[in-house]
Amino acid sequence: MADDPAGSRVDTVVLDFGNVLVGWDPYGAFPDRPRAEVDAWMTEIDFPAFNRAQDAGRSWADARASLADRPHLLPLLDEYVDGFAGTLTGPVPGSAELVEELHAAGVRLLGLTNWSAELFPHAARVAPATTRMEHVVVSGQVRLAKPDPAIFRHLAATHDVDPARAVFVDDSPANVAAADRLGFRTVRFTDSTALRAALRAHGLPLAA
């Protein structure tokens, strides 16, 4: 691995999974329902906050229990869990090739993903590149979720990561900003071509 312009060697790439290595579209769990009906459910359940609680370690059984006073929301919740495989749209174009190239070059690869512990096994089936990681920190397993600084500290402490020598890649501006404040080099993911260029700029051995 080459030195960057500042002379500090980068030896680790930390990758988010959702919409970086594997596409995710929550509407894919509801192929037979009108989008307006799903939108109404997502609004009432406050899907971003609800999903964040799952990412942070809440079980789906506890999630169902939290809706005991609104049982009309349960059918679509169950449909979402049962149809979760349909939310995963496949490998993000170009990401698998990038991972394989980094792996072949001996770059240390780690995963840091916000994902329900119970649903995480779907990732490997849809995007095999996720299995190339030396280790994966899954938010639902450690009960911490990005952008909480604690999950980045957990990654660094548990897997001996020096943030100054690691590049963190995520599609979320909030997650990127949190990592940046903790001293990680960061890249906000937009597409694999731009990511390749950004990682090369950090001195990593990738073809142009």
C-alpha positions, 0 to 999 in steps of 0.5 A: 500500500502506497503512502498518501501525500501526508506520508501516513500509510493507509492499511485498512478500508472499512465499508458500509454494506447497504447501498455501498456493497448491496442495494437496499430498497424497503419497498421491495418487501411489498411487491403486491401492495400499492406504493401509496398504501406502503407510504401511509404505513411507513409514515404512521410507523415512522419507518426511519426511526423504527428501522433504526431501533432494529439496527440498534439491536431491538428484536423483531418480537419486541418490535411487534410488541411495541405496536400492541396499541396499533395492531393495524400496523402489524400485517405490513410489519410482518410482511416486511420481515417475511419479504426482506429478501426482496428489499435487497436489489443485488450487488451495487454495480462495480463494488464486488470488483473493487472489493476483490481487487483490494482483497487481492492486493492484501488491503485489510477489509472490515465491514461496519453496517447498520443492520438488524441482527436477525436479518443480516444473514441475507447479505451474503446471499445477495452480495457475496463480496460482503464475505470478503471482510476480515471482520464485520461489525453488525449494529444489531449484534453490538446494539450500537448504530451509526452515527453513534460514535460508540460504534466506531470506537467499538470497531477501532478497539475490538479490531485494532484499527488506527483511524488515521490509517483507515478509510471509512466508506458510507453513503450516509453524510451523517455517518461519514461526518461522525467517522471524520470527527473521530479521525477516520479518513472518509469517503461518501459513497456515490458510485463505485467509479468515484470510490475507486478514484477516492481510494486511489487518492488515499494511496490504495493500490487500485487500477485507474 
